[in-house]
């Protein structure tokens, strides 16, 4: 993934100097950029750093609520985003990366040097790095900012791996006469019988609670407010190309073509929408069997 992001970034920098609107695609396999055909050309991005003014996204003060005070609508939306339960940690996460009520920047800028569809690793890096270098950029987030890495991949999986490693190490040291020279005693009892009865137990709900705590702690790095501070706007909704140089942001609860949907004009665009777990439908019994994907686990 790191190599893919680097390739995306290099191709993006190269294409910032093309005359025609360009769309960059990022996938787990390959990164490529194609120029969109238009009847004319747009001005080049100036080399002078653009002074960012009036770009902060405004968000509603309405916050997610913890269970049991959360509404049925909140619970349904949280489950559809694969974020559950609505405890303190998950509420803090959602308040950073998926505002319950969000006011998109209005009006949008007349034209963006870069519009990014997708708020995962590729979208965050490309939109923010472009803004840091003076480009007028924005990012469209359909679900959870931070994408797979923060919410259902890198961060939560490493939290579980850390606990698994600790369990393995703990099991080694409770063994009598282990090779490490470490012994464990039980409240001053040092008899062989007491030592032999010691074991390592796992509280999986507690492990998952720790994972949610760590994820919520890291979330502000990928949150909307952080993007604002770096000079890139964030739109919540689904990005749809309506021409070679325009994207409509279909806001949540709206239909394509709704008058309230923002229309973004761009010079360059990046598609960084990531992927989802694929469950094969040609394996007999799989649908009836209990199986887990990273989305359902985390």
DOZA-960480 format. One record per residue (C-alpha): residue number from 1; x, y, z. Coordinates in pm, 1 decimal. Layout:
N
+-----+----------+----------+----------+
: num :       c1 :       c2 :       c3 :
+-----+----------+----------+----------+
: NUM :        X :        Y :        Z :
...
+-----+----------+----------+----------+
This chain:
298
+-----+----------+----------+----------+
: num :       c1 :       c2 :       c3 :
+-----+----------+----------+----------+
:   1 :      0.0 :      0.0 :      0.0 :
:   2 :    288.4 :    238.8 :     78.4 :
:   3 :    435.7 :    185.0 :   -268.4 :
:   4 :     96.9 :    241.3 :   -430.8 :
:   5 :     53.6 :    570.7 :   -245.0 :
:   6 :    400.8 :    681.1 :   -349.2 :
:   7 :    325.3 :    597.8 :   -711.7 :
:   8 :     -1.8 :    788.2 :   -686.8 :
:   9 :    172.4 :   1089.5 :   -539.8 :
:  10 :    444.3 :   1092.0 :   -807.5 :
:  11 :    193.8 :   1055.6 :  -1089.8 :
:  12 :    -21.4 :   1328.0 :   -934.2 :
:  13 :    267.3 :   1573.7 :   -919.3 :
:  14 :    357.3 :   1497.8 :  -1277.8 :
:  15 :      2.1 :   1548.2 :  -1398.2 :
:  16 :    -43.2 :   1878.4 :  -1217.0 :
:  17 :    143.2 :   2028.9 :  -1509.8 :
:  18 :    -80.8 :   1885.3 :  -1781.0 :
:  19 :   -311.5 :   2123.5 :  -1965.8 :
:  20 :   -618.6 :   1901.1 :  -1965.1 :
:  21 :   -834.1 :   1782.4 :  -1673.8 :
:  22 :   -689.0 :   1457.1 :  -1548.8 :
:  23 :   -836.7 :   1169.5 :  -1353.9 :
:  24 :   -604.5 :    948.7 :  -1148.3 :
:  25 :   -712.9 :    600.4 :  -1042.7 :
:  26 :   -570.9 :    413.7 :   -745.1 :
:  27 :   -618.4 :     42.0 :   -687.1 :
:  28 :   -438.9 :   -224.4 :   -481.4 :
:  29 :   -257.5 :   -335.8 :   -799.7 :
:  30 :   -166.4 :    -36.9 :  -1011.5 :
:  31 :   -184.7 :    339.0 :  -1022.0 :
:  32 :   -244.5 :    518.8 :  -1349.0 :
:  33 :   -349.0 :    860.2 :  -1474.0 :
:  34 :   -553.6 :    940.6 :  -1781.4 :
:  35 :   -627.7 :   1279.9 :  -1929.7 :
:  36 :   -994.8 :   1358.7 :  -1983.8 :
:  37 :  -1086.9 :   1483.7 :  -2328.5 :
:  38 :  -1218.5 :   1838.3 :  -2335.4 :
:  39 :  -1273.5 :   2099.0 :  -2600.5 :
:  40 :  -1027.1 :   2339.4 :  -2442.3 :
:  41 :   -752.5 :   2364.7 :  -2186.5 :
:  42 :   -742.0 :   2510.5 :  -1840.0 :
:  43 :   -467.0 :   2727.5 :  -1692.5 :
:  44 :   -168.3 :   2564.6 :  -1529.3 :
:  45 :   -140.1 :   2554.2 :  -1151.3 :
:  46 :     85.3 :   2845.0 :  -1059.6 :
:  47 :    412.1 :   2762.7 :   -890.2 :
:  48 :    353.8 :   3030.4 :   -625.6 :
:  49 :    200.2 :   2883.4 :   -312.4 :
:  50 :   -168.8 :   2967.4 :   -294.7 :
:  51 :   -267.6 :   3146.2 :     22.1 :
:  52 :   -548.8 :   2944.9 :    177.1 :
:  53 :   -842.2 :   3159.0 :    279.5 :
:  54 :  -1201.1 :   3079.3 :    368.1 :
:  55 :  -1163.1 :   2705.2 :    313.8 :
:  56 :  -1265.9 :   2560.0 :    646.0 :
:  57 :  -1557.4 :   2318.0 :    632.8 :
:  58 :  -1839.7 :   2392.9 :    871.6 :
:  59 :  -1988.4 :   2104.1 :   1064.2 :
:  60 :  -2296.4 :   2076.5 :   1279.4 :
:  61 :  -2261.0 :   2086.3 :   1655.7 :
:  62 :  -2483.9 :   1780.6 :   1669.2 :
:  63 :  -2285.2 :   1485.7 :   1801.1 :
:  64 :  -2333.9 :   1111.3 :   1794.5 :
:  65 :  -2487.7 :    969.5 :   2111.6 :
:  66 :  -2381.4 :    663.9 :   2304.7 :
:  67 :  -2614.8 :    372.4 :   2365.2 :
:  68 :  -2870.1 :    357.7 :   2518.1 :
:  69 :  -2944.5 :    726.7 :   2451.3 :
:  70 :  -2867.6 :    694.5 :   2078.7 :
:  71 :  -3162.8 :    706.6 :   1840.8 :
:  72 :  -3269.9 :    420.2 :   1618.0 :
:  73 :  -3149.6 :    622.2 :   1316.8 :
:  74 :  -2803.4 :    656.0 :   1472.9 :
:  75 :  -2788.1 :    285.6 :   1547.0 :
:  76 :  -2895.8 :    189.6 :   1195.4 :
:  77 :  -2641.8 :    424.1 :   1035.9 :
:  78 :  -2360.1 :    310.3 :   1265.6 :
:  79 :  -2427.6 :    -56.1 :   1182.9 :
:  80 :  -2438.3 :     23.3 :    810.1 :
:  81 :  -2091.7 :    176.1 :    851.8 :
:  82 :  -1973.3 :   -140.1 :   1035.8 :
:  83 :  -1910.7 :     61.9 :   1353.6 :
:  84 :  -2063.9 :   -104.0 :   1659.3 :
:  85 :  -2132.5 :    -80.0 :   1951.8 :
:  86 :  -2200.4 :    289.3 :   2003.9 :
:  87 :  -1980.1 :    313.4 :   2310.9 :
:  88 :  -1763.9 :    610.3 :   2408.6 :
:  89 :  -1478.0 :    511.9 :   2179.8 :
:  90 :  -1684.8 :    451.3 :   1868.2 :
:  91 :  -1880.9 :    771.8 :   1926.4 :
:  92 :  -1553.6 :    964.9 :   1946.7 :
:  93 :  -1440.4 :    794.9 :   1626.3 :
:  94 :  -1757.5 :    883.8 :   1438.0 :
:  95 :  -1751.2 :   1242.4 :   1558.5 :
:  96 :  -1412.1 :   1273.5 :   1386.9 :
:  97 :  -1447.6 :   1077.0 :   1064.7 :
:  98 :  -1822.7 :   1063.5 :    988.6 :
:  99 :  -2019.9 :   1354.2 :   1129.3 :
: 100 :  -2382.2 :   1269.6 :   1199.8 :
: 101 :  -2494.9 :   1598.4 :   1049.9 :
: 102 :  -2252.8 :   1782.7 :    828.7 :
: 103 :  -2275.2 :   2104.5 :    634.1 :
: 104 :  -2066.6 :   2083.5 :    319.4 :
: 105 :  -1861.4 :   2391.6 :    224.7 :
: 106 :  -2104.7 :   2636.9 :     66.3 :
: 107 :  -2045.2 :   2767.2 :   -184.3 :
: 108 :  -1765.2 :   2547.5 :   -320.7 :
: 109 :  -1463.6 :   2718.9 :   -470.8 :
: 110 :  -1509.9 :   2826.7 :   -834.8 :
: 111 :  -1256.5 :   2563.9 :   -943.3 :
: 112 :  -1032.1 :   2313.9 :   -763.7 :
: 113 :   -683.9 :   2218.5 :   -873.7 :
: 114 :   -755.1 :   1872.9 :   -731.0 :
: 115 :  -1071.8 :   1688.0 :   -628.7 :
: 116 :  -1033.5 :   1348.2 :   -463.3 :
: 117 :  -1312.8 :   1090.9 :   -443.1 :
: 118 :  -1239.7 :    870.9 :   -143.3 :
: 119 :  -1117.7 :    947.5 :    207.6 :
: 120 :   -890.1 :    651.9 :    276.0 :
: 121 :   -510.6 :    646.0 :    266.2 :
: 122 :   -492.3 :    747.3 :   -100.5 :
: 123 :   -749.7 :   1023.5 :    -70.0 :
: 124 :   -607.7 :   1172.9 :    247.8 :
: 125 :   -250.6 :   1177.2 :    119.4 :
: 126 :   -324.9 :   1318.8 :   -225.1 :
: 127 :   -565.9 :   1593.6 :   -110.9 :
: 128 :   -359.3 :   1706.6 :    185.9 :
: 129 :    -22.3 :   1696.2 :     14.8 :
: 130 :   -165.2 :   1895.4 :   -275.5 :
: 131 :   -297.0 :   2157.7 :    -30.8 :
: 132 :     36.6 :   2177.4 :    146.5 :
: 133 :    197.4 :   2263.9 :   -185.9 :
: 134 :    -43.0 :   2543.1 :   -262.5 :
: 135 :   -316.6 :   2366.1 :   -459.6 :
: 136 :   -686.0 :   2427.7 :   -403.8 :
: 137 :   -797.7 :   2077.8 :   -310.0 :
: 138 :  -1093.1 :   1896.1 :   -161.1 :
: 139 :  -1182.6 :   1540.9 :    -64.2 :
: 140 :  -1518.3 :   1364.4 :    -92.4 :
: 141 :  -1591.9 :   1116.2 :    186.3 :
: 142 :  -1882.7 :    877.2 :    131.5 :
: 143 :  -1843.0 :    673.5 :    449.4 :
: 144 :  -1559.1 :    689.3 :    704.4 :
: 145 :  -1258.8 :    916.5 :    666.2 :
: 146 :   -942.7 :    715.5 :    724.1 :
: 147 :  -1084.0 :    434.6 :    512.7 :
: 148 :   -978.3 :     75.9 :    560.6 :
: 149 :   -649.7 :    160.2 :    731.7 :
: 150 :   -797.1 :    341.3 :   1030.0 :
: 151 :  -1132.7 :    169.3 :   1062.9 :
: 152 :  -1106.1 :   -191.7 :    948.3 :
: 153 :   -748.2 :   -267.2 :    852.7 :
: 154 :   -407.3 :   -146.4 :    966.9 :
: 155 :   -491.8 :     10.1 :   1302.5 :
: 156 :   -743.0 :   -241.1 :   1446.6 :
: 157 :   -556.1 :   -544.0 :   1314.9 :
: 158 :   -228.8 :   -431.7 :   1475.9 :
: 159 :   -412.7 :   -378.1 :   1803.8 :
: 160 :   -527.0 :   -742.4 :   1794.5 :
: 161 :   -184.3 :   -866.6 :   1689.5 :
: 162 :    -27.6 :   -690.4 :   1987.3 :
: 163 :   -262.4 :   -872.7 :   2224.6 :
: 164 :   -197.8 :  -1204.7 :   2050.6 :
: 165 :    177.1 :  -1155.1 :   2089.2 :
: 166 :    133.7 :  -1072.8 :   2457.0 :
: 167 :    -70.4 :  -1390.2 :   2512.6 :
: 168 :    197.2 :  -1597.3 :   2343.2 :
: 169 :    473.2 :  -1444.2 :   2555.8 :
: 170 :    267.8 :  -1483.1 :   2873.7 :
: 171 :    216.3 :  -1852.9 :   2802.4 :
: 172 :    589.5 :  -1896.6 :   2771.7 :
: 173 :    676.3 :  -1748.1 :   3108.3 :
: 174 :    419.1 :  -1942.9 :   3312.4 :
: 175 :    592.9 :  -2265.9 :   3213.7 :
: 176 :    813.5 :  -2399.2 :   3490.4 :
: 177 :   1188.2 :  -2391.6 :   3417.7 :
: 178 :   1137.3 :  -2201.4 :   3092.8 :
: 179 :   1442.4 :  -2105.2 :   2890.6 :
: 180 :   1404.5 :  -1734.8 :   2970.7 :
: 181 :   1477.2 :  -1769.4 :   3339.9 :
: 182 :   1151.4 :  -1595.0 :   3431.6 :
: 183 :    914.2 :  -1741.2 :   3685.2 :
: 184 :    568.1 :  -1630.3 :   3795.1 :
: 185 :    451.3 :  -1670.5 :   4152.3 :
: 186 :     97.4 :  -1650.2 :   4280.1 :
: 187 :     56.6 :  -1408.7 :   4574.7 :
: 188 :    362.0 :  -1539.4 :   4755.8 :
: 189 :    278.7 :  -1905.2 :   4694.8 :
: 190 :    580.3 :  -2068.3 :   4538.8 :
: 191 :    502.8 :  -2438.6 :   4553.1 :
: 192 :    530.5 :  -2643.1 :   4236.3 :
: 193 :    160.5 :  -2731.3 :   4253.7 :
: 194 :     60.1 :  -2364.6 :   4253.3 :
: 195 :    289.6 :  -2282.4 :   3961.6 :
: 196 :    167.2 :  -2575.2 :   3754.1 :
: 197 :   -194.7 :  -2459.8 :   3798.0 :
: 198 :   -130.4 :  -2113.1 :   3658.2 :
: 199 :   -268.1 :  -2039.6 :   3312.2 :
: 200 :   -327.0 :  -1747.7 :   3078.2 :
: 201 :   -685.8 :  -1646.6 :   3007.6 :
: 202 :   -813.3 :  -1415.6 :   2734.0 :
: 203 :  -1097.3 :  -1164.2 :   2769.6 :
: 204 :  -1181.4 :  -1099.7 :   2404.5 :
: 205 :  -1442.5 :   -826.2 :   2468.1 :
: 206 :  -1176.7 :   -638.3 :   2665.4 :
: 207 :   -932.0 :   -681.8 :   2377.0 :
: 208 :  -1185.0 :   -536.4 :   2135.1 :
: 209 :  -1255.6 :   -248.0 :   2372.2 :
: 210 :   -882.8 :   -165.3 :   2372.0 :
: 211 :   -884.7 :   -174.8 :   1991.6 :
: 212 :  -1173.2 :     74.9 :   1978.8 :
: 213 :   -994.4 :    298.8 :   2229.0 :
: 214 :   -675.2 :    309.3 :   2020.3 :
: 215 :   -868.6 :    365.8 :   1697.5 :
: 216 :  -1058.7 :    658.5 :   1848.7 :
: 217 :   -733.4 :    805.0 :   1980.3 :
: 218 :   -578.8 :    803.5 :   1631.1 :
: 219 :   -895.8 :    919.6 :   1450.0 :
: 220 :   -833.2 :   1297.3 :   1475.1 :
: 221 :   -533.2 :   1258.1 :   1244.3 :
: 222 :   -769.9 :   1147.9 :    965.7 :
: 223 :  -1066.5 :   1360.7 :   1075.5 :
: 224 :  -1236.5 :   1643.8 :    890.0 :
: 225 :  -1100.3 :   1911.3 :   1124.9 :
: 226 :   -743.8 :   1803.6 :   1057.0 :
: 227 :   -802.3 :   1834.7 :    682.7 :
: 228 :   -941.8 :   2184.3 :    733.0 :
: 229 :   -631.3 :   2286.7 :    926.5 :
: 230 :   -411.7 :   2171.0 :    638.6 :
: 231 :   -612.9 :   2368.9 :    383.4 :
: 232 :   -818.8 :   2101.6 :    210.0 :
: 233 :  -1198.4 :   2102.3 :    213.9 :
: 234 :  -1400.9 :   1793.8 :    300.3 :
: 235 :  -1737.3 :   1708.7 :    145.6 :
: 236 :  -1954.1 :   1429.8 :    285.7 :
: 237 :  -2147.0 :   1241.8 :     21.0 :
: 238 :  -2100.0 :   1032.4 :   -292.4 :
: 239 :  -1894.3 :   1178.8 :   -574.4 :
: 240 :  -2035.3 :   1131.8 :   -926.7 :
: 241 :  -1869.4 :   1255.2 :  -1246.3 :
: 242 :  -2119.4 :   1462.3 :  -1443.9 :
: 243 :  -1872.8 :   1579.7 :  -1710.6 :
: 244 :  -1498.0 :   1551.1 :  -1781.0 :
: 245 :  -1437.8 :   1845.8 :  -1547.7 :
: 246 :  -1724.8 :   1842.9 :  -1294.5 :
: 247 :  -1825.9 :   1620.2 :  -1003.9 :
: 248 :  -2158.1 :   1627.6 :   -822.9 :
: 249 :  -2152.2 :   1548.2 :   -452.3 :
: 250 :  -2468.7 :   1351.2 :   -382.2 :
: 251 :  -2532.8 :   1438.3 :    -20.2 :
: 252 :  -2662.4 :   1171.7 :    215.3 :
: 253 :  -3035.1 :   1129.4 :    173.5 :
: 254 :  -3038.7 :   1309.3 :   -162.5 :
: 255 :  -3069.6 :   1185.0 :   -519.3 :
: 256 :  -2838.2 :   1256.4 :   -809.4 :
: 257 :  -2939.1 :   1587.8 :   -962.9 :
: 258 :  -3085.7 :   1735.4 :   -643.8 :
: 259 :  -3059.8 :   2113.1 :   -642.5 :
: 260 :  -2883.1 :   2117.8 :   -305.7 :
: 261 :  -2599.5 :   1887.4 :   -419.2 :
: 262 :  -2267.5 :   2074.3 :   -455.9 :
: 263 :  -2113.4 :   2082.8 :   -805.7 :
: 264 :  -1733.9 :   2083.1 :   -804.6 :
: 265 :  -1531.8 :   2205.9 :  -1102.7 :
: 266 :  -1181.2 :   2063.4 :  -1119.3 :
: 267 :   -856.9 :   2060.6 :  -1312.4 :
: 268 :   -744.0 :   1720.2 :  -1184.7 :
: 269 :   -927.5 :   1439.3 :  -1007.1 :
: 270 :   -817.8 :   1130.5 :   -817.0 :
: 271 :  -1037.9 :    824.0 :   -771.6 :
: 272 :   -925.7 :    654.6 :   -449.5 :
: 273 :  -1235.7 :    463.2 :   -349.0 :
: 274 :  -1057.6 :    151.2 :   -222.8 :
: 275 :  -1228.0 :   -187.7 :   -203.0 :
: 276 :  -1439.9 :   -420.2 :      9.2 :
: 277 :  -1411.4 :   -783.1 :    123.0 :
: 278 :  -1533.9 :  -1024.3 :   -142.1 :
: 279 :  -1731.0 :  -1328.1 :    -27.8 :
: 280 :  -1730.5 :  -1598.0 :   -301.8 :
: 281 :  -2076.4 :  -1728.5 :   -388.3 :
: 282 :  -1956.1 :  -2053.6 :   -548.1 :
: 283 :  -1833.7 :  -2225.4 :   -230.2 :
: 284 :  -2104.6 :  -2466.8 :   -109.5 :
: 285 :  -2216.4 :  -2399.7 :    247.2 :
: 286 :  -2021.2 :  -2076.3 :    291.8 :
: 287 :  -2328.8 :  -1855.6 :    320.2 :
: 288 :  -2475.7 :  -2083.4 :    587.1 :
: 289 :  -2149.8 :  -2114.3 :    779.2 :
: 290 :  -2033.2 :  -1848.1 :   1026.2 :
: 291 :  -1756.4 :  -1651.1 :    858.1 :
: 292 :  -1588.6 :  -1321.5 :    940.0 :
: 293 :  -1452.8 :  -1040.3 :    724.7 :
: 294 :  -1245.3 :   -747.3 :    843.9 :
: 295 :  -1555.7 :   -525.5 :    827.9 :
: 296 :  -1767.5 :   -750.3 :   1047.1 :
: 297 :  -1481.5 :   -819.7 :   1290.1 :
: 298 :  -1374.0 :   -462.1 :   1356.2 :
+-----+----------+----------+----------+
